[in-house]
Amino acid sequence: MSDLTADSPEGVLRPGWSARVDDYPIAGGWTLRGEALVVGDAAGGVYAFDGKSGATIWAQRGVHEGGVLAVAIHPSQPVFATGGQDGRVLLWSAAEGRTSLAVDVGSGWVENVAWSPDGKRLAVSCARQVHAYGADGAKIWRSDDHPSTVSAIAWSSPEELASACYGRVTFFDASGGKPGQKLEWTGSLVSMVLSPDGDIVACGSQDNSVHFWRRSTEQDSMMSGYPAKPSALAFDGTGTLLATGGGEAVTVWSFQGRGPEGTRPGVLDLHAETVTTLSFARRGMRLASGGRDGVVAVWSLGRGGKGDAIGAAPVADVVGDVYWRPDGHALAALDAQGGATVWQVMARA
């Protein structure tokens, strides 16, 4: 158990700024160089806040009927995409708050959007299908129906996309949508994350376990015994550590050497309620976590997965998500009261 408390910002977290949106904030992210924090809410509004001051740059309310469900920031341009319950994808200018394109995907909810690493394609999931578009909004391909609603999508490379649903992970050729490798396991997969090199696939399951495969060998393993569904998963930038939620503690598995099979994970204790979100900084071994207890924590980890809390701070309600600014010197959190809070992150406490 860490000596830190979360009554006020402590350790490496120093007060920055806070802002509010009109409803429950669903998703967001930092623009390319951290100039702005973009947030979409459950009332269908999209907002941009100045990255340094928190001042509202622009706000567009009610743009997605039924609410925003997903936000994806372009990797190299000042644009981003949103998906919503109205079955549409919108492309936005981050600086001006104007939509440059609206795509009607289908009659279902658009629950996931993701830019390819080179920014040339945008992948979208709507109900049981995956769609791929060019950066100009032109449709490239659409998948056949999956066995169930697609729960997650992720790019393994600019030329390959993965999807998760009940019973399987499927990899698609990005240029034509041809299905390739399929990794099957009987169970409902509720979350998915890929290692940076695309070889390891980890999924949280409805049965309170984490299932993972090594694509190169198709060897699969399972980590069980979580108190709740592990919906929060994150790999560090080297692919060595996999952080998982699924309870009050953060469990960190190390893929160093022959791990994680037959090894003991790191167990990070600070949260008083279930962990809801996890995110590694782009560089180094710093992990941010948020929980149902309304606490955000920052951890410093070793390559074996053990570590200590080096920062903690409270927000108004359940933490929905956390986002590292691209340079790693600031951290944003969204909470269920509509708050967006940003802290400066120091190099040391």
For each residue, the residues with C-beta under 8 A, 3 or more apart:
1: 269 270
2: 269 270 297 308 309 312
3:
4: 10 11 270 297 309 310 311 312
5: 10 312
6: 10 270 293 295 296 297 312 313 314
7: 314
8: 313 314
9: 13 14 15 311 312 313 343
10: 4 5 6 13 311 312 313 349
11: 4 298 309 310 311 312 349
12: 298 310 311 345 346 347 348 349
13: 9 10 296 298 311 312 313 331 343 344 345 346
14: 9 343 344 345 346
15: 9 343 344
16: 54 330 341 342 343 344
17: 49 53 54 341 342
18: 54 339 340 341 342
19: 47 49 54 56 339 340
20: 337 338 339 340
21: 25 39 41 45 47 338 340
22: 41 43 45 61 338
23: 41 42 43 45 67 338
24: 41 42 320 336 338
25: 21 28 39 40 41 42 320 321 334 335 338 339 340
26: 40 41 42 67 68 69 70 71 320
27: 39 40 68 69 70 71 321
28: 25 37 38 39 40 71 321 323 332 334 340
29: 37 38 71 72 73 80 323
30: 34 36 37 38 51 73 323 324 325 326 332
31: 34 35 36 37 38 48 51 73 78 80 94
32: 35 73 74 75 76 77 78 94 326
33: 326 327
34: 30 31 51 325 326 327 330
35: 31 32 50 51 78 94 95
36: 30 31 48 49 50 51 57 94 95
37: 28 29 30 31 48 49 51 323 332 340 342
38: 28 29 30 31 46 47 48 71 73 80 92 94
39: 21 25 27 28 46 47 48 49 71 334 340
40: 25 26 27 28 45 46 47 64 68 69 70 71 82 84
41: 21 22 23 24 25 26 44 45 46 47 67 68 338
42: 23 24 25 26 67 68
43: 22 23 61 62 67
44: 41 61 62 63 64 65 66 67 68 84 86
45: 21 22 23 40 41 59 60 61 62 63 68
46: 38 39 40 41 59 60 63 64 68 82 90 92 97
47: 19 21 38 39 40 41 56 58 59 60
48: 31 36 37 38 39 56 57 58 59 94 97
49: 17 19 36 37 39 54 55 56 57 340
50: 35 36 53 54 55 56 57
51: 30 31 34 35 36 37 325 330 342
52:
53: 17 50
54: 16 17 18 19 49 50 340 342
55: 49 50
56: 19 47 48 49 50 59
57: 36 48 49 50 95 97
58: 47 48 96 97
59: 45 46 47 48 56 97
60: 45 46 47 63 97
61: 22 43 44 45
62: 43 44 45 65
63: 44 45 46 60 68 82 84 90 99
64: 40 44 46 67 68 69 82 83 84 85 86 88 90
65: 44 62 84 85 86
66: 44 84 85 86 109
67: 23 26 41 42 43 44 64 84 85
68: 26 27 40 41 42 44 45 46 63 64 71 82 83 84
69: 26 27 40 64 83 84 85 109 110 111
70: 26 27 40 82 83 84 110 111 112 113
71: 26 27 28 29 38 39 40 68 80 81 82 113
72: 29 80 81 82 113 114 115 122
73: 29 30 31 32 38 80 94 115
74: 32 77 78 79 80 81 115 119
75: 32 115 117 118 119
76: 32 118 119
77: 32 74 119
78: 31 32 35 74 93 94 95
79: 74 91 92 93 94 100
80: 29 31 38 71 72 73 74 91 92 94
81: 71 72 74 89 90 91 92 113 115 122
82: 40 46 63 64 68 70 71 72 89 90 92 113
83: 64 68 69 70 88 89 105 109 110 111 112 113 124 126
84: 40 44 63 64 65 66 67 68 69 70 87 88 90 109 110
85: 64 65 66 67 69 109 110
86: 44 64 65 66
87: 84 104 105 106 107 108 109 110 126
88: 64 83 84 102 103 104 105 110
89: 81 82 83 102 103 105 110 113 122 124 133
90: 46 63 64 81 82 84 99 101 102 103
91: 79 80 81 99 100 101 102 103 137
92: 38 46 79 80 81 82 97 98 99 100
93: 78 79 96 97 98 99 100
94: 31 32 35 36 38 48 73 78 79 80 97
95: 35 36 57 78
96: 58 93
97: 46 48 57 58 59 60 92 93 94
98: 92 93
99: 63 90 91 92 93 102
100: 79 91 92 93
101: 90 91 136 137
102: 88 89 90 91 99
103: 88 89 90 91 124 133 137 139
104: 87 88
105: 83 87 88 89 110 124 126 131
106: 87 110 126 127 129 131
107: 87 127
108: 87 126 127 128 149
109: 66 69 83 84 85 87 126 127
110: 69 70 83 84 85 87 88 89 105 106 113 124 125 126
111: 69 70 83 125 126 149 150 151
112: 70 83 123 124 125 150 152 153
113: 70 71 72 81 82 83 89 110 122 123 124
114: 72 122 123 153 154 155 161
115: 72 73 74 75 81 119 121 122 123 155
116: 119 120 121 122 123 155 158 161 174
117: 75 155 157 158
118: 75 76 121 158
119: 74 75 76 77 115 116 135
120: 116 134 135 158
121: 115 116 118 132 133 134 135 140 158 174
122: 72 81 89 113 114 115 116 132 133 134 135
123: 112 113 114 115 116 130 131 132 133 153 155 161
124: 83 89 103 105 110 112 113 130 131 132 133 153
125: 110 111 112 129 130 131 150 152 153 163
126: 83 87 105 106 108 109 110 111 129 131 150
127: 106 107 108 109 149 150
128: 108 145 146 147 148 149 150 165
129: 106 125 126 142 143 144 145 146 150
130: 123 124 125 142 143 146 150 153 161 163 172 177
131: 105 106 123 124 125 126 139 141 142 143
132: 121 122 123 124 139 140 141 142 161 172 174 177
133: 89 103 121 122 123 124 137 138 139 140
134: 120 121 122 137 138 140
135: 119 120 121 122
136: 101
137: 91 101 103 133 134
138: 133 134
139: 103 131 132 133 142
140: 121 132 133 134 174 175 176 177
141: 131 132 176 177
142: 129 130 131 132 139 177
143: 129 130 131 146 163 172 177 179
144: 129
145: 128 129
146: 128 129 130 143 149 150 163 165 166 170
147: 128 165 166 167 168
148: 128 151 165 166 167 188
149: 108 111 127 128 146 165
150: 111 112 125 126 127 128 129 130 146 153 163 164 165
151: 111 148 164 165 188 189 190 191 192
152: 112 125 163 164 189 190 191 192 203
153: 112 114 123 124 125 130 150 161 162 163 164 192
154: 114 161 162 192 193 194
155: 114 115 116 117 123 158 160 161 162 174 194
156: 160 161 162 171 194 198
157: 117 160 198
158: 116 117 118 120 121 155 174
159: 173 174 175
160: 155 156 157 171 172 173 174 180 198
161: 114 116 123 130 132 153 154 155 156 171 172 174
162: 153 154 155 156 169 170 171 172 192 194 201
163: 125 130 143 146 150 152 153 169 170 172
164: 150 151 152 153 168 169 189 191 192 203
165: 128 146 147 148 149 150 151 168 170 189
166: 146 147 148 187 188 189
167: 147 148 184 185 186 187 188 189
168: 147 164 165 182 183 184 185 189
169: 162 163 164 182 183 189 192 201 203 213
170: 146 162 163 165 179 180 181 182 183
171: 156 160 161 162 179 180 181 182
172: 130 132 143 160 161 162 163 177 178 179 180
173: 159 160 176 177 178 180
174: 116 121 132 140 155 158 159 160 161 177
175: 140 159
176: 140 141 173
177: 130 132 140 141 142 143 172 173 174
178: 172 173
179: 143 170 171 172 182
180: 160 170 171 172 173
181: 170 171 215 218
182: 168 169 170 171 179
183: 168 169 170 201 213 215 218 220
184: 167 168
185: 167 168 189 205 211 220
186: 167
187: 166 167 205 206 207 209 211
188: 148 151 166 167 205 206 207
189: 151 152 164 165 166 167 168 169 185 192 203 204 205 206 211
190: 151 152 203 204 205 206 229 231
191: 151 152 164 203 204 230 231 232 233
192: 151 152 153 154 162 164 169 189 201 202 203 204 233
193: 154 201 202 233 234 235 242
194: 154 155 156 162 198 200 201 202 235
195: 198 199 200 201 202 235 239 242 255
196: 235 237 238 239
197: 200 239
198: 156 157 160 194 195 215
199: 195 214 215 216 239
200: 194 195 197 212 213 214 215 235 239 242 255
201: 162 169 183 192 193 194 195 212 213 215
202: 192 193 194 195 210 211 212 233 235 242 244
203: 152 164 169 189 190 191 192 210 211 212 233
204: 189 190 191 192 209 210 229 230 231 232 233 244 245 246
205: 185 187 188 189 190 208 209 210 211 229 230
206: 187 188 189 190 229
207: 187 188 224
208: 205 224 225 226 227 228 229 230 246
209: 187 204 205 222 223 224 225 226 230
210: 202 203 204 205 222 223 226 230 233 242 244 246
211: 185 187 189 202 203 205 220 221 222
212: 200 201 202 203 220 221 222 223 242
213: 169 183 200 201 218 219 220 221
214: 199 200 217 218 219 220
215: 181 183 198 199 200 201 218
216: 199
217: 214
218: 181 183 213 214 215
219: 213 214
220: 183 185 211 212 213 214
221: 211 212 213 260 261
222: 209 210 211 212
223: 209 210 212 226 244 251 253 260 265
224: 207 208 209
225: 208 209
226: 208 209 210 223 229 230 244 246 247 251
227: 208 246 247 248 274
228: 208 245 246 247 274
229: 190 204 205 206 208 226 246
230: 191 204 205 208 209 210 226 233 244 245 246
231: 190 191 204 245 246 276
232: 191 204 243 244 245 246 275 276 277 278 289
233: 191 192 193 202 203 204 210 230 242 243 244 245 278
234: 193 242 243 278 279 280 287
235: 193 194 195 196 200 202 239 241 242 243 280
236: 239 240 241 243 280 285 287 301
237: 196 280 281 282 283 284
238: 196 241
239: 195 196 197 199 200 235 236 255
240: 236 254 255 256 303
241: 235 236 238 252 253 254 255 280 285 287 301 303 305
242: 193 195 200 202 210 212 233 234 235 252 253 255 260
243: 232 233 234 235 236 250 251 252 278 280 287 289
244: 202 204 210 223 226 230 232 233 250 251 252 253 278
245: 204 228 230 231 232 233 250 274 275 276 277 278 289
246: 204 208 210 226 227 228 229 230 231 232 251 274 275
247: 226 227 228 251 274 275
248: 227 269 271 272 273 274 275 291
249: 267 268 269 271 275
250: 243 244 245 267 268 271 275 278 287 289 299
251: 223 226 243 244 246 247 265 266 267 268
252: 241 242 243 244 265 266 267 268 287 301 305 306 307
253: 223 241 242 244 259 260 263 265 305
254: 240 241 259 260 263 265 266 303 304 305
255: 195 200 239 240 241 242 259 260
256: 240 259 303 304
257:
258: 261 262 263
259: 253 254 255 256 262 263
260: 221 223 242 253 254 255 263 265
261: 221 258
262: 258 259
263: 253 254 258 259 260
264:
265: 223 251 252 253 254 260 305
266: 251 252 254 301 302 304 305 306 307
267: 249 250 251 252
268: 249 250 251 252 287 289 297 299 307 309
269: 1 2 248 249
270: 1 2 4 6 289 295 297 309 312
271: 248 249 250 274 275 289 291 292 293 295 297
272: 248 291 293 295
273: 248 291 292 293
274: 227 228 245 246 247 248 271 291 292
275: 232 245 246 247 248 249 250 271 278 289 290 291
276: 231 232 245 290 291 292 318 319 320 321
277: 232 245 289 290 319 320 321 322
278: 232 233 234 243 244 245 250 275 287 288 289 290 322
279: 234 287 288 321 322 323 324
280: 234 235 236 237 241 243 285 286 287 288 324
281: 237 284 286 287 288 324 328
282: 237 324 326 328
283: 237 328
284: 237 281 328
285: 236 241 280 300 301 302 303 307
286: 280 281 298 299 300 301 310 328 345
287: 234 236 241 243 250 252 268 278 279 280 281 298 299 301 307
288: 278 279 280 281 296 297 298 299 322 324 331
289: 232 243 245 250 268 270 271 275 277 278 296 297 299 322
290: 275 276 277 278 295 296 297 315 319 320 321 322 333
291: 248 271 272 273 274 275 276 294 295 318 319
292: 271 273 274 276 318 319
293: 6 271 272 273
294: 291 314 315 316 317 318 319 335
295: 6 270 271 272 290 291 312 313 314 315 319
296: 6 13 288 289 290 312 313 314 315 319 322 331 333 341 343
297: 2 4 6 268 270 271 288 289 290 309 311 312
298: 11 12 13 286 287 288 309 310 311 312 331 345
299: 250 268 286 287 288 289 307 308 309 310
300: 285 286 307 308 310
301: 236 241 252 266 285 286 287 305 306 307
302: 266 285 305 306 307
303: 240 241 254 256 285
304: 254 256 266
305: 241 252 253 254 265 266 301 302
306: 252 266 301 302
307: 252 266 268 285 287 299 300 301 302
308: 2 299 300
309: 2 4 11 268 270 297 298 299 312
310: 4 11 12 286 298 299 300 349
311: 4 9 10 11 12 13 297 298 343 345 349
312: 2 4 5 6 9 10 11 13 270 295 296 297 298 309
313: 6 8 9 10 13 295 296 341 343
314: 6 7 8 294 295 296
315: 290 294 295 296 319 333 335 337 339 341
316: 294 335 336 337 339
317: 294 335 336 337 339
318: 276 291 292 294 335 336
319: 276 277 290 291 292 294 295 296 315 322 333 334 335
320: 24 25 26 276 277 290 333 334 335 336
321: 25 27 28 276 277 279 290 333 334
322: 277 278 279 288 289 290 296 319 331 332 333 334
323: 28 29 30 37 279 331 332 333
324: 30 279 280 281 282 288 328 330 331
325: 30 34 51 328 329 330 331 332
326: 30 32 33 34 282
327: 33 34 330
328: 281 282 283 284 286 324 325 345
329: 325 344 345
330: 16 34 51 324 325 327 342 343 344 345
331: 13 288 296 298 322 323 324 325 342 343 345
332: 28 30 37 322 323 325 340 341 342
333: 290 296 315 319 320 321 322 323 339 340 341 342
334: 25 28 39 319 320 321 322 339 340
335: 25 294 315 316 317 318 319 320 338 339 341
336: 24 316 317 318 320
337: 20 315 316 317
338: 20 21 22 23 24 25 41 335
339: 18 19 20 25 315 316 317 333 334 335
340: 18 19 20 21 25 28 37 39 49 54 332 333 334
341: 16 17 18 296 313 315 332 333 335
342: 16 17 18 37 51 54 330 331 332 333
343: 9 13 14 15 16 296 311 313 330 331
344: 13 14 15 16 329 330
345: 12 13 14 286 298 311 328 329 330 331
346: 12 13 14 349
347: 12
348: 12
349: 10 11 12 310 311 346
